[in-house]
Amino acid sequence: MGIALFSVLSHAAQAVVVIDNLAAGTQGFAATVSGPVGGGFFSPPPNGQAVFSFVTGTDRTYINSLLVSVNVSNSSQPLVVTLSSGPTIPSVAGPIEIGSVAGTVGGPITQTLTFVPGSQLILEAATRYWIHFAVNVGNGSYTLNNTNTPVVDPEWTLENTHFRSNSLSPWNELTSGPQARMRLDVTVIPEPAAALLGGMGMLVLLRRRR
Protein backbone atom coordinates (compact mmCIF):
# COMPACT_ATOMS: atom_id res chain seq x y z
CA MET A 1 0.00 0.00 0.00
CA GLY A 2 2.90 2.30 0.77
CA ILE A 3 4.18 1.97 -2.80
CA ALA A 4 0.69 2.54 -4.20
CA LEU A 5 0.17 5.62 -2.03
CA PHE A 6 3.55 7.01 -3.06
CA SER A 7 2.58 6.51 -6.69
CA VAL A 8 -0.65 8.44 -6.21
CA LEU A 9 1.12 11.27 -4.39
CA SER A 10 3.80 11.52 -7.07
CA HIS A 11 1.17 11.63 -9.78
CA ALA A 12 -0.93 14.25 -7.98
CA ALA A 13 1.98 16.53 -7.01
CA GLN A 14 2.93 17.85 -10.44
CA ALA A 15 4.74 21.08 -11.20
CA VAL A 16 2.72 23.70 -13.04
CA VAL A 17 3.41 27.24 -14.30
CA VAL A 18 0.66 29.39 -12.78
CA ILE A 19 1.92 32.78 -13.97
CA ASP A 20 3.96 33.40 -17.13
CA ASN A 21 4.61 36.98 -18.17
CA LEU A 22 8.15 36.63 -19.56
CA ALA A 23 7.24 37.25 -23.20
CA ALA A 24 8.16 40.68 -24.48
CA GLY A 25 5.30 43.04 -25.24
CA THR A 26 4.63 46.74 -24.91
CA GLN A 27 7.11 48.08 -22.38
CA GLY A 28 5.12 50.27 -20.03
CA PHE A 29 7.46 51.01 -17.15
CA ALA A 30 10.59 49.62 -15.51
CA ALA A 31 11.25 49.96 -11.77
CA THR A 32 14.90 50.30 -10.70
CA VAL A 33 16.29 48.44 -7.69
CA SER A 34 19.55 49.76 -6.25
CA GLY A 35 21.87 49.12 -3.32
CA PRO A 36 22.45 51.37 -0.30
CA VAL A 37 25.74 52.72 -1.71
CA GLY A 38 25.54 55.41 -4.37
CA GLY A 39 27.07 54.43 -7.69
CA GLY A 40 27.98 57.84 -9.05
CA PHE A 41 26.37 60.77 -10.83
CA PHE A 42 24.76 58.75 -13.62
CA SER A 43 23.63 55.90 -11.36
CA PRO A 44 20.15 55.63 -9.81
CA PRO A 45 19.59 56.92 -6.25
CA PRO A 46 20.50 54.40 -3.53
CA ASN A 47 17.97 52.07 -1.89
CA GLY A 48 15.53 51.86 -4.79
CA GLN A 49 13.09 48.98 -4.33
CA ALA A 50 10.29 47.25 -6.23
CA VAL A 51 7.53 44.85 -5.30
CA PHE A 52 4.64 43.15 -7.06
CA SER A 53 1.77 41.07 -5.74
CA PHE A 54 -0.22 38.02 -6.78
CA VAL A 55 -3.15 36.09 -5.33
CA THR A 56 -3.05 32.29 -5.16
CA GLY A 57 -5.76 29.88 -6.29
CA THR A 58 -7.81 27.36 -4.34
CA ASP A 59 -4.95 24.91 -3.63
CA ARG A 60 -1.98 25.10 -1.32
CA THR A 61 1.25 24.98 -3.30
CA TYR A 62 4.98 25.37 -2.84
CA ILE A 63 7.33 27.37 -5.03
CA ASN A 64 9.66 25.49 -7.38
CA SER A 65 11.19 28.51 -9.10
CA LEU A 66 10.68 32.17 -9.90
CA LEU A 67 12.12 33.62 -13.13
CA VAL A 68 12.38 37.39 -13.48
CA SER A 69 13.38 39.56 -16.44
CA VAL A 70 15.69 42.43 -15.47
CA ASN A 71 17.96 44.95 -17.12
CA VAL A 72 21.36 44.67 -15.48
CA SER A 73 23.04 48.02 -14.85
CA ASN A 74 25.54 46.91 -12.19
CA SER A 75 25.89 43.26 -11.19
CA SER A 76 28.51 43.88 -8.50
CA GLN A 77 25.99 42.74 -5.87
CA PRO A 78 23.14 40.23 -6.17
CA LEU A 79 19.46 41.00 -6.48
CA VAL A 80 17.68 39.63 -3.41
CA VAL A 81 14.08 38.42 -3.78
CA THR A 82 11.87 37.81 -0.77
CA LEU A 83 8.30 36.67 -0.13
CA SER A 84 5.73 37.98 2.35
CA SER A 85 1.97 38.03 2.71
CA GLY A 86 -0.55 40.62 3.83
CA PRO A 87 -3.09 43.08 2.45
CA THR A 88 -0.70 46.01 1.92
CA ILE A 89 2.92 46.71 0.95
CA PRO A 90 4.14 47.41 4.52
CA SER A 91 3.73 43.66 4.99
CA VAL A 92 7.07 43.26 3.19
CA ALA A 93 8.64 43.77 6.61
CA GLY A 94 10.15 40.52 7.89
CA PRO A 95 9.97 38.59 4.60
CA ILE A 96 11.28 35.10 3.79
CA GLU A 97 14.10 34.99 1.25
CA ILE A 98 13.39 33.13 -2.00
CA GLY A 99 16.86 33.58 -3.39
CA SER A 100 19.79 35.85 -4.19
CA VAL A 101 21.19 35.98 -7.73
CA ALA A 102 23.63 38.33 -9.46
CA GLY A 103 23.46 39.18 -13.12
CA THR A 104 26.03 37.73 -15.51
CA VAL A 105 29.06 39.99 -15.85
CA GLY A 106 29.60 40.95 -19.48
CA GLY A 107 26.26 39.44 -20.47
CA PRO A 108 23.40 41.14 -22.32
CA ILE A 109 21.64 44.07 -20.71
CA THR A 110 18.35 42.18 -20.47
CA GLN A 111 18.75 38.96 -18.51
CA THR A 112 16.42 36.40 -16.96
CA LEU A 113 17.40 35.56 -13.39
CA THR A 114 16.21 32.28 -11.86
CA PHE A 115 15.49 32.09 -8.13
CA VAL A 116 15.07 28.65 -6.53
CA PRO A 117 14.17 28.51 -2.82
CA GLY A 118 16.68 26.74 -0.62
CA SER A 119 13.83 25.27 1.42
CA GLN A 120 10.18 24.53 0.73
CA LEU A 121 8.15 27.76 0.67
CA ILE A 122 4.44 26.99 0.99
CA LEU A 123 1.83 29.31 -0.49
CA GLU A 124 -1.56 29.17 1.22
CA ALA A 125 -4.72 29.10 -0.88
CA ALA A 126 -6.57 32.33 -1.76
CA THR A 127 -3.85 34.54 -0.25
CA ARG A 128 -2.16 37.72 -1.46
CA TYR A 129 1.64 37.50 -1.56
CA TRP A 130 4.28 40.15 -2.21
CA ILE A 131 7.50 39.53 -4.12
CA HIS A 132 10.02 42.12 -2.94
CA PHE A 133 13.20 43.09 -4.82
CA ALA A 134 16.19 44.74 -3.14
CA VAL A 135 19.98 44.99 -3.29
CA ASN A 136 21.05 44.72 0.33
CA VAL A 137 24.69 45.84 0.11
CA GLY A 138 26.96 47.81 -2.19
CA ASN A 139 25.92 49.65 -5.34
CA GLY A 140 24.37 46.90 -7.45
CA SER A 141 21.58 48.07 -9.76
CA TYR A 142 18.84 46.18 -11.61
CA THR A 143 15.70 47.26 -13.43
CA LEU A 144 12.58 45.14 -13.10
CA ASN A 145 10.98 44.86 -16.54
CA ASN A 146 7.22 44.99 -17.10
CA THR A 147 5.09 43.85 -20.03
CA ASN A 148 1.47 43.27 -21.01
CA THR A 149 1.53 39.60 -22.06
CA PRO A 150 0.49 37.71 -18.89
CA VAL A 151 -0.70 34.11 -19.12
CA VAL A 152 -2.22 33.36 -15.73
CA ASP A 153 -3.97 30.29 -14.33
CA PRO A 154 -7.72 31.11 -14.09
CA GLU A 155 -7.63 30.68 -10.31
CA TRP A 156 -4.62 32.96 -9.81
CA THR A 157 -4.21 36.73 -10.18
CA LEU A 158 -1.11 38.72 -11.14
CA GLU A 159 -1.35 42.23 -9.72
CA ASN A 160 0.48 45.49 -10.31
CA THR A 161 4.06 46.48 -9.60
CA HIS A 162 4.91 49.07 -6.94
CA PHE A 163 8.18 50.96 -6.61
CA ARG A 164 9.95 53.59 -4.57
CA SER A 165 13.05 55.46 -5.62
CA ASN A 166 14.71 55.34 -2.18
CA SER A 167 14.03 54.17 1.37
CA LEU A 168 12.38 57.49 2.34
CA SER A 169 10.06 57.89 -0.64
CA PRO A 170 6.49 56.52 -0.64
CA TRP A 171 5.47 53.42 -2.57
CA ASN A 172 3.94 54.21 -5.97
CA GLU A 173 1.67 51.75 -7.77
CA LEU A 174 1.85 51.35 -11.54
CA THR A 175 -1.93 51.17 -11.86
CA SER A 176 -1.98 51.93 -15.58
CA GLY A 177 1.14 50.04 -16.58
CA PRO A 178 1.92 46.43 -17.52
CA GLN A 179 2.96 43.86 -14.92
CA ALA A 180 6.26 42.29 -13.92
CA ARG A 181 7.96 40.08 -16.52
CA MET A 182 8.17 36.91 -14.45
CA ARG A 183 7.30 33.21 -14.41
CA LEU A 184 6.17 31.33 -11.31
CA ASP A 185 6.39 27.53 -11.21
CA VAL A 186 4.69 25.76 -8.30
CA THR A 187 3.68 22.28 -7.19
CA VAL A 188 0.21 21.62 -5.79
CA ILE A 189 0.18 20.03 -2.34
CA PRO A 190 -2.33 17.13 -2.39
CA GLU A 191 -5.05 17.27 0.23
CA PRO A 192 -4.56 14.48 2.82
CA ALA A 193 -8.10 13.15 2.31
CA ALA A 194 -7.70 13.01 -1.47
CA ALA A 195 -4.32 11.31 -1.19
CA LEU A 196 -5.74 8.74 1.25
CA LEU A 197 -8.69 7.98 -1.02
CA GLY A 198 -6.36 7.60 -3.97
CA GLY A 199 -4.16 5.23 -2.00
CA MET A 200 -7.15 3.15 -0.93
CA GLY A 201 -8.36 2.98 -4.52
CA MET A 202 -4.96 1.79 -5.68
CA LEU A 203 -4.96 -0.84 -2.92
CA VAL A 204 -8.34 -2.15 -4.14
CA LEU A 205 -6.97 -2.45 -7.66
CA LEU A 206 -3.93 -4.35 -6.42
CA ARG A 207 -6.14 -6.77 -4.48
CA ARG A 208 -8.31 -7.36 -7.53
CA ARG A 209 -5.23 -8.24 -9.57
CA ARG A 210 -4.34 -10.90 -7.03
Buried (B, 14 or more C-beta within 10 A) or exposed (E): EEEBBEEBBEEBBEEEBBBBBBEEEEEBBBBBBBBBBEBEEEBBBBBBBBBBBBBBBEBBBBBBBBBBBBBBBBBBBBBBBBBBBBEEBEBBEEBEBBBBBBBEEEEEEBBBBEBEBEEEBEBEEEEBBBBBBBBEEBBBBBBBBBBBBBEBBEEBBBBBBBBBBEEEEEBEBBEEBBBBBBBBBBBBBBEEEEBEEBBBEBEEEEEEEE
